[in-house]
Structures are given as structure tokens and as C-alpha cells.
Amino acid sequence: MNIKLDAPFENKLLGRREIRFIVEYDGPTPKRTELITELAKEAHAKPELVVLRDVKNVYGKRVIHGYIHVYDDATKMKEIEPEYILKRYSLGGESSGEEEKEGKKEG
């Protein structure tokens, strides 16, 4: 997995860094958890404080474009980000896509 990060935008009012990224990969599309851990390593941040935002695959290529929010602390992250985003696009969330599908089948 090859990761390129743009220069981060320091949003001091919200207590986070906003970083655009491009990921080139081989094989199957990486899972959200894999993306978060690899992007956290590149951004020198804790994976629990990274939230994926606006993630898009490029049609016909093995490339993902998007951006992440890297927070200074978890309380600020929980105040600002919507609950469904935290569940779906962060490691601190409780569910992944597979668990959501299973829950819909049962209920």
C-alpha cells in the first residue's frame, strides 16, 4: 500500500488536522480499519483519533482518494463528529459495515 498525504490544514478551532490522501494498493480494496491504521502511522497519530471522511475509489484503478480528520483528543472528536460517522469510519466506533448488515437482517 502506497500512501501520499497532502499538507495538513490545522483547524485550531475544532482541535484537529484535516489531511487529504491518496492510497494506491494491490489486491483487494483495503478495509476501513486497515486504511485508518496505515493513515494514522503516516500522519503520526493514534488510530483511535483518526476519522475517515469522503473516501472514494477511482473507477478502473486501484486508487483511493479522500481525507481524514486527526483530532487532538477523543472528547473533542465525540463532540464534533456525528455518531454514525464515529461508528462507521473510526476505530473507536462500535460497528463495521458487516455488523450493520447482520443487524438489519435480524431486525
NORMO-V46801 format. One record per pair of residues at least 6 apart in sequence whose ideal C-beta (glycine too) atoms are under 7 Angstrom apart, sorted by the first residue. I is the first residue (numbers start at 1). GAP is how many residues later the second one is. Records with the same first field share a line. If there is no record, write none. Layout:
I=GAP / GAP
This chain:
1=22 / 24 / 29 / 37
2=22
3=18 / 20 / 35 / 36 / 39
4=17 / 18
5=14 / 16 / 37 / 38
6=13 / 14
8=9 / 10 / 11
9=8 / 9
10=7
11=7
14=66
15=56 / 57 / 58 / 61
16=53 / 54 / 55 / 56
17=53
18=49 / 51
19=24 / 48 / 49 / 51
20=47
21=18 / 45 / 46 / 47
22=41 / 43
23=12 / 41
24=38 / 39
25=37
26=36
29=28
32=20 / 57 / 64
33=58
35=17
36=11 / 14 / 16 / 54 / 55
37=10
39=11 / 29
40=6 / 7 / 10
43=7 / 27
45=25
47=44
48=26 / 43 / 44
49=21 / 22 / 25 / 28
50=18 / 20 / 40
51=17 / 18 / 26 / 30 / 34 / 35 / 38 / 39
52=14 / 16 / 37
53=13 / 14 / 15 / 16 / 36
54=12 / 13
55=9 / 11
56=8 / 9 / 10
57=7
58=7
71=6
74=18
78=8
86=6 / 7
87=6 / 7 / 8
